[in-house]
Amino acid sequence: MSGLILEHVTKQFGTFTAVNDVSLAVADGSFVCLLGPSGCGKTTLMRMIAGLDLPTGGSIRLSGADITQVPTHRRDLGMVFQSLALFPHLTVGENIAYSLRIRGADKDAQKKRVDELLAMIHLPGFADRSVNKLSGGQRQRVAIARALAISPKLFLLDEPLSALDAKLREAMQVELRQLQQRLGITTIVVTHDQREAMTMADTVVVMNGGEIRQAAAPVDIYRRPADSFVADFIGQTNLLPFETDSTGRAAVLGTSIEGLAPLTGPEKGLLSVRPEDVQLAPAGNGLIPGTVTFVRDLGGTIETFVEAGGQQVIAVSSPRNRPAVHVGQTVGIKLDPATSVVLAK
Amino acid sequence: MRREPPQRLGDYGPLFFPAGMLTLFFVVPFATMIAVSFFQRQQGGFYTPAFVLDNYARFLSLFFGKVLGFSLFLAVAVAIACVVVGVPFTYLLARSSRKTQIAWLVALLSILSLSEVMIGFAWSTLFSRTAGITNLFVWLGLMSQAQALTPSFGAVMTAMAYQAFPYTVLVLYPALVRLDPTLSEAARTLGASPAKAFFTVVVPALRNTILATLIMVFIFALGSYLLPQLLGRPQHWTLSVLITDQAIYQSNMPFAAAMAVFLVLVSLALVGLAVYAGRQKEAK
């Protein structure tokens, strides 16, 4: 079977388990983001895929071959480091040609490939410049070109855009995704920025505590989070406790809700409701009563903070649907059962 | 913090103390030495102020030329030996655990507390026939008979490299600790074996530090005058040994001063050349 396959990969440092029994299949040509808070094991997992750390358990296969113990330099991969790790003593062209020079490619072939790659990253004619005199975005592109010089089987990026300012980062995310789609190269990106993951990935792998919490398409991760960690980590959400009574009827914050997705399992749990799915209406009519505590008008969106049953509920609306509320007002909170997700507690 | 050029004389105040110390303890003695090198020698250990070039003229002989050549060769050899051993050693040290690093650094620093005399006698014992390391080799079956390894060029080199090694590590250590560890990792992901990554990325990235270390050990080794006498034959004596001999035993201060001035000029020229060569390569 082709692609990258991780089976029960585990990494222990002494008594600390950085990555715990991770299994994941990455299809050829797909773009996967490893997403999670710092210390969740995503970088360790990537370093094991690169061969910079060896797993203490499990296996890694690439295009059918077991590469678990293969040293890094024989894995034919390209990697972009968080620090970029451009070689300071080499020019832009020499940096990009490094992997070709190490493999003994002849000078003309090296030059041709460097020119090709410089054109691809929109920096033609930069071959003889010093890497120390480039801007952040240019250094970023050079690091990407260097990693892609041998047309690797696997393209790994460890927090590649974290050093760039917000605007440039967003532009590079789009550019990187377009480049990956054009080249059709299997790509794995480690990031802690969920917007970055949502922008680029075919599959987002959410990790926490050294384990995969959910691996799915970005929209599914957002719309159907597997647990409360994923729901809370990806975007903003309201996690509201609910209980079911003997008849299977659910009550959220003491108010019963009709039409919630079939509740077979838990009798107590959490309901994840995205702020944009919360609607505010006049109190009564069987809605959850609450008191407006703060209104944050950001121009593009309006966030209304409502206190209900000791819990804070956030509702987001666009200016077009601005709720007619003010601080201290009692309102009714309307949840849409179709977009609310039941989570085990 | 705002930085502006000094306006009044008082702004230069902090510089007065170091400038004064430098003048008193470096510029004055050095100027005295240059002056003495032109003085006329009187038999019986004294000299009279004069301006003669005899001392320099005497120096321009094949014998002193050879000694100067050997001194420079020895200093360069010690500098290269220290850097060749020191760079990989310090690279590994900088990547080992904190505890290992401290143990090694303390051990290396303790060498600095040993005087040149102690180092010299310790090595002459270790290289002797009766109590030396060759006895260990005989016991291990590597040699059939214990033998003396001193006096010899190898013994002089070993002891001088031993003495200079802590300085080498201390100069290299900060640069190697600060070196981005992902540089060699990046080289490995690009297809270089760990050894190849070390030589194509780590060493070139440290070129300036390595050059500075070479120069420092070179100058340090040039001043060594005890170890060549303790561990070497007369043909292994350096110019520093002859300077000591002239200044102390022959009481010929002007000639000793002339040799010292010449040694300083030659070493400055060599250092200048090394720095210039380094700059040229960087500009390329």
Chai-1 contact restraints between the chains, C-beta under 6 A:
chainA,res_idxA,chainB,res_idxB,connection_type,confidence,min_distance_angstrom,max_distance_angstrom,comment,restraint_id
A,A50,B,T189,contact,1.0,0.0,6.0,A-B,restraint_1
A,L52,B,E185,contact,1.0,0.0,6.0,A-B,restraint_2
A,T72,B,R188,contact,1.0,0.0,6.0,A-B,restraint_3
A,T72,B,T189,contact,1.0,0.0,6.0,A-B,restraint_4
A,H73,B,R188,contact,1.0,0.0,6.0,A-B,restraint_5
A,H73,B,G191,contact,1.0,0.0,6.0,A-B,restraint_6
A,H73,B,A192,contact,1.0,0.0,6.0,A-B,restraint_7
A,H73,B,S193,contact,1.0,0.0,6.0,A-B,restraint_8
A,L77,B,T189,contact,1.0,0.0,6.0,A-B,restraint_9
A,M79,B,T189,contact,1.0,0.0,6.0,A-B,restraint_10
A,F81,B,T182,contact,1.0,0.0,6.0,A-B,restraint_11
A,F81,B,A186,contact,1.0,0.0,6.0,A-B,restraint_12
A,S83,B,D180,contact,1.0,0.0,6.0,A-B,restraint_13
A,S83,B,T182,contact,1.0,0.0,6.0,A-B,restraint_14
A,A85,B,T182,contact,1.0,0.0,6.0,A-B,restraint_15
A,A85,B,L183,contact,1.0,0.0,6.0,A-B,restraint_16
A,A85,B,A186,contact,1.0,0.0,6.0,A-B,restraint_17
A,F87,B,V201,contact,1.0,0.0,6.0,A-B,restraint_18
A,P88,B,A205,contact,1.0,0.0,6.0,A-B,restraint_19
A,H89,B,P204,contact,1.0,0.0,6.0,A-B,restraint_20
A,H89,B,A205,contact,1.0,0.0,6.0,A-B,restraint_21
A,Y98,B,L190,contact,1.0,0.0,6.0,A-B,restraint_22
A,S99,B,L190,contact,1.0,0.0,6.0,A-B,restraint_23
A,S99,B,G191,contact,1.0,0.0,6.0,A-B,restraint_24
A,I102,B,G191,contact,1.0,0.0,6.0,A-B,restraint_25
A,I102,B,A192,contact,1.0,0.0,6.0,A-B,restraint_26
A,R103,B,G191,contact,1.0,0.0,6.0,A-B,restraint_27
